[in-house]
């Protein structure tokens, strides 16, 4: 339908039925009560806003710790023998529990 023709029909219908002068009882008080009433806070929106605000600092901390762990490993352990002995000791501690349980079956 043509938008201009539709607009003319709507305006003609509005002119045919003028607004009434009668205002419902206590209309103004009801409107003012709605305006002064505190709004219900959306808990989900509050949590979502807080999580999005927290995402940026968490991402920054994660990137800093990742860079520190990748760049800091070479400078902390210049002697590879210490690393190898630590790995061997760690493996022995983990496998010690498995070795001791074979006799109980």
C-alpha positions as CSV (number, residue, x, y, z in Angstrom):
1,X,0.0,0.0,0.0
2,X,1.1,3.5,-0.7
3,X,2.5,5.1,2.5
4,X,1.1,8.6,1.6
5,X,-2.4,7.1,1.1
6,X,-2.1,5.2,4.4
7,X,-1.0,8.4,6.2
8,X,-4.0,10.3,4.8
9,X,-6.4,7.5,5.9
10,X,-4.9,7.5,9.4
11,X,-5.1,11.3,9.7
12,X,-8.7,11.2,8.5
13,X,-9.6,8.6,11.1
14,X,-8.0,10.5,13.8
15,X,-9.8,13.7,12.9
16,X,-13.1,11.9,12.8
17,X,-12.7,10.8,16.5
18,X,-11.3,13.8,18.4
19,X,-9.8,13.1,21.9
20,X,-12.1,13.3,24.9
21,X,-11.7,16.1,27.4
22,X,-12.5,13.7,30.3
23,X,-9.5,12.5,32.3
24,X,-9.8,9.4,34.4
25,X,-10.1,9.8,38.2
26,X,-6.7,10.3,39.9
27,X,-4.9,9.8,36.6
28,X,-2.2,12.4,37.5
29,X,-1.6,10.7,40.9
30,X,-1.2,7.3,39.4
31,X,1.3,8.6,36.8
32,X,3.3,10.4,39.5
33,X,3.3,7.3,41.7
34,X,4.7,5.3,38.8
35,X,7.5,7.8,38.3
36,X,8.5,8.0,41.9
37,X,8.4,4.2,42.5
38,X,11.9,2.6,42.5
39,X,12.7,0.5,39.5
40,X,13.2,-3.3,39.9
41,X,16.9,-4.0,39.4
42,X,17.7,-6.8,36.9
43,X,20.1,-9.1,38.8
44,X,21.1,-10.9,35.6
45,X,22.1,-7.7,33.9
46,X,24.1,-6.5,36.9
47,X,26.0,-9.8,37.0
48,X,26.6,-9.7,33.2
49,X,27.9,-6.1,33.4
50,X,30.2,-7.0,36.3
51,X,31.6,-10.1,34.5
52,X,32.3,-8.1,31.3
53,X,34.1,-5.5,33.4
54,X,36.1,-8.1,35.1
55,X,37.1,-9.9,31.9
56,X,39.6,-7.2,30.8
57,X,41.8,-7.3,34.0
58,X,41.6,-11.1,34.1
59,X,42.8,-11.2,30.5
60,X,45.6,-8.8,31.2
61,X,46.8,-10.8,34.3
62,X,46.6,-14.0,32.2
63,X,48.8,-12.5,29.5
64,X,51.3,-11.2,32.0
65,X,51.6,-14.5,33.7
66,X,51.9,-16.4,30.4
67,X,54.7,-14.1,29.3
68,X,56.4,-14.4,32.6
69,X,56.3,-18.2,32.5
70,X,57.6,-18.4,29.0
71,X,60.3,-15.8,29.3
72,X,61.3,-16.6,32.9
73,X,62.0,-20.3,32.5
74,X,65.3,-19.9,30.7
75,X,66.7,-17.2,33.1
76,X,65.8,-19.1,36.3
77,X,67.3,-22.5,35.4
78,X,70.7,-22.1,33.7
79,X,71.9,-25.5,34.8
80,X,70.0,-28.3,33.0
81,X,71.3,-31.0,35.4
82,X,69.2,-29.4,38.2
83,X,66.1,-29.6,36.0
84,X,66.8,-33.2,35.1
85,X,67.3,-34.3,38.7
86,X,64.1,-32.5,39.7
87,X,62.2,-34.2,36.9
88,X,63.6,-37.6,38.0
89,X,62.7,-37.0,41.6
90,X,59.2,-35.9,40.7
91,X,58.7,-39.0,38.6
92,X,59.9,-41.2,41.4
93,X,57.6,-39.6,43.9
94,X,54.6,-40.1,41.6
95,X,55.4,-43.7,40.8
96,X,56.3,-44.6,44.4
97,X,52.7,-45.1,45.3
98,X,52.1,-47.4,42.3
99,X,55.1,-49.6,43.2
100,X,54.1,-50.1,46.8
101,X,50.6,-51.2,46.0
102,X,51.6,-54.2,43.9
103,X,52.3,-56.3,47.0
104,X,48.8,-55.8,48.5
105,X,47.0,-57.6,45.7
